[in-house]
Amino acid sequence: MSIMACFLSLPAENRISIYHEVFGAGQTFFLFPGGGTQVHALAPTKSRRWNAFLFTNRLIYSEAREIVYGANRFVLVDVTHTQTGLLYNFLGGIGPANASLITHLAISFPVMDRVEGQEGEFALRGDSLRALELLRAQCTRLKTLELQVHRQNSAGLTEEKDCDSEFARVALPRIDQQLKAISSLEQVVVEVYEKALMPSVENAMQALGWIVKLNLYTVLDPPVI
């Protein structure tokens, strides 16, 4: 009997235990844009071909994919306005069934712009709105969403500006409304990189029930975990 046949003859609970060992649970996968629609996934604690076993057999794939996508954390590393494209390619690449298994995801903090001609009004930038709509439509089991504040989206959040209190009072609740539309979401974590938030902003986030964390390293240079 071959090794694969021996493995498949094991009770299902034993195979599941092995999947946990092979694919991990609670691991972090960093997602980078590749060429075209490709997405590269880097897991610092795993070899380059960590997922080879996943595609050796249909039964293995069907049993293990819930652990791969449902028990691990996925971080979109591209911090530019193109991150929505990275998210779209990632979800499209793994397919709707797997996208619906994701429970923990990290994306850039949504960008809010002032509405021209309307004093004190803010609206989500189009790419940020599309990203949240993608999550609502496809990540139907998403429980934890991390929103990363970094140097490219921190205006009004980490710098002293006249609009800080207004942003905290008006714009943040608008973002919260969009997040509440993701019905499965249980926890919002704001990951702040390099600079601390303005007190008014941090207080407003915490009042919305968001968890705020300060990281000293840069989002573009994640720590080895």
LUMFI-916627 format. One line per 2 residues: their letters; for each residue x, y, z of N, C-alpha, C. Coordinates in steps of 0.05 Angstrom, whole numbers, m for minus. Atoms other than C-alpha are relative to their C-alpha. Example, Ala and Ser with C-alpha at 12.3 -4.5 7.8 and 13.67 -1.06 7.14 Angstrom:
REM residues 2
AS = 18/m24/0/246/m90/156/18/24/0 ~ m16/m24/m1/273/m21/143/m15/22/14
***
This chain:
REM residues 225
MS = 17/m24/0/0/0/0/18/25/0 ~ m16/m25/2/28/69/m19/m4/17/25
IM = 2/m19/m22/40/124/32/m26/16/m1 ~ 25/m16/3/m18/164/3/m24/m17/7
AC = 22/18/m6/m65/104/8/m2/m5/30 ~ m1/4/m29/m43/92/80/m12/25/14
FL = 10/m24/m12/m57/165/96/m30/3/m3 ~ 28/m3/5/m125/165/64/m17/m21/15
SL = 14/20/m15/m143/102/102/m3/7/30 ~ 2/m9/m28/m134/138/169/m28/11/5
PA = 26/m12/m8/m197/159/207/2/30/m6 ~ 1/m28/8/m219/229/187/11/18/22
EN = m10/m17/m21/m203/258/256/30/0/2 ~ m30/1/0/m131/234/250/11/16/m23
RI = m9/m16/23/m125/265/181/m2/30/7 ~ 3/m28/m8/m151/331/209/22/9/18
SI = m22/m7/m18/m99/330/264/26/4/m15 ~ m24/m2/16/m45/320/212/m1/26/m16
YH = 2/m25/15/m72/378/171/7/24/18 ~ m7/m22/m18/m66/423/232/30/2/3
EV = m29/0/m2/7/403/238/13/10/m25 ~ m12/m7/26/22/412/164/m6/29/m7
FG = 8/m26/10/m17/475/149/m2/21/22 ~ 0/m18/m23/m17/505/219/m28/11/6
AG = 25/m14/m8/m71/543/256/10/24/15 ~ m10/m25/m13/m61/615/277/25/10/m13
QT = m24/m10/15/m5/625/226/m8/26/m15 ~ 5/m25/15/3/691/189/11/m4/m28
FF = m8/1/28/6/692/113/0/28/m11 ~ m2/m26/11/31/756/81/m4/m2/m30
LF = 8/1/28/1/769/12/11/24/m15 ~ m13/m21/16/40/808/m41/m11/m2/m29
PG = 8/2/28/20/827/m112/22/m12/m17 ~ m19/11/19/53/786/m167/m5/12/m27
GG = 5/m10/26/51/796/m241/m29/m5/m8 ~ 28/3/9/m18/807/m271/m19/m4/24
TQ = 19/6/m22/m70/775/m226/11/m19/21 ~ m13/19/m19/m20/732/m188/3/13/28
VH = m4/m8/m28/m15/737/m112/20/m19/12 ~ m20/17/m14/46/712/m74/m7/0/30
AL = 5/3/m28/35/685/m4/26/m9/14 ~ m24/7/m16/93/685/46/m8/m6/28
AP = 4/8/m28/89/647/111/28/m3/12 ~ m27/0/m10/153/662/150/9/m26/14
TK = m6/24/m14/149/597/189/m2/m25/m17 ~ 4/23/17/138/553/128/18/0/m24
SR = m17/2/23/178/528/69/m15/12/m24 ~ 12/m13/24/166/557/m1/m23/m17/m12
RW = 20/17/12/125/497/m22/m18/m13/22 ~ 15/9/m23/84/493/42/m27/m12/m9
NA = 27/8/8/19/482/2/m1/m23/m20 ~ 0/22/20/42/425/m43/m18/m23/8
FL = 16/22/m10/8/373/0/m30/5/m4 ~ 29/m7/3/m58/410/m6/m11/m8/m26
FT = 10/5/27/m63/396/m80/7/m28/m10 ~ m6/27/8/m43/323/m81/m24/m18/m4
NR = 23/18/0/m113/295/m74/m25/17/5 ~ 25/m15/m4/m185/321/m79/m11/m2/28
LI = 10/3/m27/m204/292/m12/17/17/19 ~ m17/m16/m18/m144/324/22/m6/29/m3
YS = 6/m28/5/m160/390/m10/m27/8/14 ~ 26/m6/m11/m233/388/11/0/0/31
EA = m2/1/m30/m215/369/83/18/21/12 ~ m21/m18/m12/m155/415/93/m6/29/m5
RE = 3/m28/8/m179/479/60/m13/17/23 ~ 13/m16/m22/m222/499/121/21/8/21
IV = m21/m7/m19/m159/497/164/18/22/m13 ~ m17/m19/14/m117/534/112/m12/28/0
YG = 12/m26/3/m166/590/101/m16/10/25 ~ 17/m7/m23/m208/588/165/15/3/26
AN = m14/0/m26/m156/580/219/26/16/0 ~ m25/m16/2/m101/627/195/m7/30/m6
RF = 3/m29/3/m90/702/189/13/8/m27 ~ m10/m8/26/m81/735/120/3/31/0
VL = m7/m29/m1/m47/803/114/7/10/m28 ~ m6/m13/25/m49/845/51/22/21/5
VD = m23/m17/m6/20/878/50/1/25/m18 ~ 0/m23/18/10/926/m9/m16/22/13
VT = 13/m22/m15/m6/993/25/m9/22/m18 ~ 8/m21/18/m21/1033/m38/m29/m2/m6
HT = 28/0/8/m88/1050/m69/m7/m24/m17 ~ 5/24/16/m80/986/m111/m7/m24/17
QT = 4/24/m17/m92/942/m50/m27/m13/m6 ~ 26/12/7/m165/932/m72/4/m20/m22
GL = m6/19/22/m137/899/m135/12/m25/11 ~ m13/23/m13/m94/854/m91/m21/m17/14
LY = 22/15/m14/m155/835/m49/m17/m14/m21 ~ 17/11/21/m196/823/m112/14/m25/m12
NF = m14/23/12/m142/778/m142/3/m23/20 ~ m3/21/m20/m132/740/m77/m26/m16/3
LG = 26/13/m3/m206/725/m68/m8/m14/m25 ~ 6/13/25/m215/710/m141/17/m25/m5
GI = m18/23/4/m155/664/m141/m7/m24/16 ~ 7/23/m17/m178/621/m83/m29/m9/m4
GP = 28/8/6/m251/621/m106/m19/6/22 ~ 21/m8/m19/m317/638/m71/m2/m19/24
AN = 3/20/m22/m319/573/m30/21/4/21 ~ m22/m4/m19/m251/586/1/m1/28/12
AS = 2/m27/m10/m262/661/8/m20/1/23 ~ 21/0/m21/m324/645/50/10/m13/26
LI = m11/13/m24/m280/606/99/18/19/16 ~ m20/m18/m14/m233/665/117/m13/12/24
TH = 11/m11/m25/m242/687/189/17/24/10 ~ m18/m20/m11/m182/734/200/16/13/m23
LA = m12/m14/22/m158/787/150/9/27/8 ~ m11/m27/m6/m115/850/152/2/15/m26
IS = m1/m17/24/m123/907/102/7/28/9 ~ m6/m28/m6/m105/981/98/m25/13/12
FP = 22/m15/m12/m147/1029/140/m15/14/m23 ~ 15/m13/22/m204/1055/95/6/30/0
VM = m5/m29/3/m191/1125/67/m26/15/m3 ~ 23/m17/2/m243/1178/78/9/27/m11
DR = m5/m26/12/m244/1242/36/m23/19/7 ~ 20/m20/m4/m280/1307/49/m18/1/m25
VE = 19/m3/22/m342/1316/5/1/29/m9 ~ m3/m27/10/m330/1376/m39/m27/15/1
GQ = 23/m17/m1/m379/1432/m26/m19/m6/23 ~ 17/7/m23/m408/1399/37/16/1/25
EG = m16/m5/m24/m379/1426/101/m4/m22/20 ~ 1/20/m21/m362/1373/152/m9/m28/m9
EF = 9/25/10/m381/1315/106/24/m16/m11 ~ m21/18/10/m336/1255/91/m13/m24/m14
AL = 10/24/14/m344/1196/44/24/m18/m5 ~ m21/20/5/m305/1132/34/10/3/m29
RG = m11/0/27/m257/1135/m25/m8/m26/m14 ~ 12/22/16/m280/1089/m81/14/m26/4
DS = m14/25/m3/m225/1037/m74/m5/m12/28 ~ 5/10/m27/m236/1031/1/m28/m11/3
LR = 28/10/m1/m311/1024/m8/m2/m27/m14 ~ 1/26/15/m301/969/m60/12/m23/16
AL = m12/21/m16/m255/932/m13/m19/m11/21 ~ 19/9/m21/m307/931/43/m24/m14/m13
EL = 22/14/13/m361/911/m7/8/m29/m8 ~ m10/27/6/m317/852/m29/m1/m18/24
LR = 0/15/m25/m309/830/43/m29/m8/7 ~ 28/6/m8/m384/835/56/m12/m21/m18
AQ = 13/18/19/m402/796/m7/13/m28/1 ~ m14/26/3/m348/741/m5/10/m12/26
CT = m11/11/m25/m319/734/65/m22/m2/21 ~ 25/2/m16/m383/712/98/4/m12/27
RL = m5/10/m27/m349/681/158/22/17/14 ~ m20/m17/m11/m301/738/172/m7/9/28
KT = 5/m7/m28/m295/748/247/18/23/10 ~ m19/m21/m8/m233/792/257/11/14/m24
LE = m11/m16/21/m215/849/211/20/20/12 ~ m20/m19/m9/m150/887/222/2/22/m21
LQ = m3/m23/17/m145/957/194/27/13/6 ~ m27/m9/m4/m73/980/184/2/30/m6
VH = m6/m28/3/m55/1053/195/30/3/m5 ~ m28/m3/7/10/1069/160/5/28/m13
RQ = m7/m27/9/46/1129/130/m15/9/m25 ~ 14/m8/24/6/1128/66/m30/5/4
NS = 29/m5/m5/m63/1132/98/m5/12/27 ~ 2/m9/m27/m50/1166/164/m8/29/3
AG = 7/m28/m2/m69/1238/147/m26/3/16 ~ 24/m4/m16/m119/1262/199/m2/m19/23
LT = 0/21/m21/m104/1202/243/23/3/20 ~ m24/m2/m17/m33/1212/269/13/27/0
EE = m12/m27/2/m19/1285/252/m19/21/12 ~ 15/m22/m12/m41/1348/287/m12/17/m22
KD = 14/m15/21/m93/1379/241/m26/11/11 ~ 24/m12/m9/m153/1424/249/m24/m19/m2
CD = 23/17/6/m198/1369/222/m1/m25/18 ~ m2/25/m16/m177/1315/273/m26/m6/15
SE = 23/5/m16/m236/1324/320/m25/m5/m18 ~ 22/3/18/m284/1331/262/1/m28/m14
FA = m3/26/12/m256/1269/229/m8/m22/19 ~ 7/20/m20/m263/1229/293/m30/0/5
RV = 29/m2/m6/m334/1254/303/m18/m9/m23 ~ 17/5/23/m360/1246/232/9/m24/m16
AL = m10/20/20/m316/1202/189/1/m28/12 ~ m3/27/m12/m301/1144/237/m27/m14/3
PR = 26/14/m1/m375/1129/250/m10/m9/m27 ~ 8/8/27/m385/1126/174/14/m26/m7
ID = m15/25/5/m331/1073/169/m13/m23/17 ~ 12/21/m18/m363/1036/228/m26/m10/m12
QQ = 24/9/13/m429/1034/191/5/m21/m22 ~ m7/19/21/m396/999/133/10/m27/12
LK = m10/24/m13/m361/950/179/m23/m17/12 ~ 22/14/m12/m426/933/215/m17/m14/m22
AI = 15/14/21/m455/913/147/12/m27/m6 ~ m12/27/2/m407/853/149/m10/m15/24
SS = 16/11/m22/m454/812/190/15/m20/18 ~ m14/20/m16/m405/759/213/22/12/17
LE = m23/m12/m13/m354/809/239/m4/3/30 ~ 1/m1/m30/m340/804/314/20/19/12
QV = m21/m16/m12/m277/845/324/15/16/m22 ~ m15/m18/17/m244/905/291/25/9/15
VV = m26/m6/m12/m170/915/307/14/21/m17 ~ m14/m20/15/m135/979/286/30/m3/7
EV = m29/4/m4/m60/965/277/13/26/m9 ~ m13/m25/6/m21/1030/280/30/m3/m2
YE = m29/3/5/49/1031/251/15/26/0 ~ m20/m22/2/106/1080/263/m8/24/17
KA = 9/m24/m15/65/1137/294/m25/m6/16 ~ 24/4/m16/14/1140/350/m23/16/m11
LM = 24/m14/8/m57/1162/336/m3/26/17 ~ 8/m23/m16/m82/1230/357/m19/m9/22
PS = 17/9/m22/m117/1222/425/m30/1/m7 ~ 28/m2/7/m184/1246/397/m8/m23/m18
VE = 6/22/19/m180/1194/342/0/m27/14 ~ m1/26/m15/m159/1137/388/m24/m3/18
NA = 23/1/m18/m214/1154/438/m25/m6/m16 ~ 24/5/17/m266/1155/382/m1/m29/m10
MQ = m1/28/9/m243/1088/356/m8/m19/22 ~ 6/17/m23/m246/1056/424/m29/2/8
AL = 28/m4/m6/m315/1086/435/m18/m16/m19 ~ 14/17/19/m337/1048/373/3/m29/5
GW = m5/28/m7/m312/984/404/23/m12/m15 ~ m23/10/14/m250/978/361/24/m3/19
IV = m25/5/m16/m185/951/391/23/14/m14 ~ m22/m15/12/m125/997/379/26/m11/10
KL = m26/11/m7/m54/968/377/21/17/m14 ~ m22/m15/11/11/1006/366/23/m19/m5
NL = m23/16/7/68/971/329/23/18/m7 ~ m23/m17/4/138/999/327/14/m5/m27
YT = m12/6/26/159/964/263/m18/11/m22 ~ 16/m10/22/136/985/194/m15/m23/m13
VL = 17/20/13/80/948/157/14/m12/m24 ~ m14/10/23/127/940/98/23/m19/7
DP = m21/18/m10/177/902/141/m10/m16/23 ~ 13/15/m22/135/853/182/21/m17/14
PV = m19/16/m16/170/815/238/m2/m29/m7 ~ 0/29/4/189/743/231/m14/m12/24
I = 15/11/m22/139/704/272/2/m31/0
***
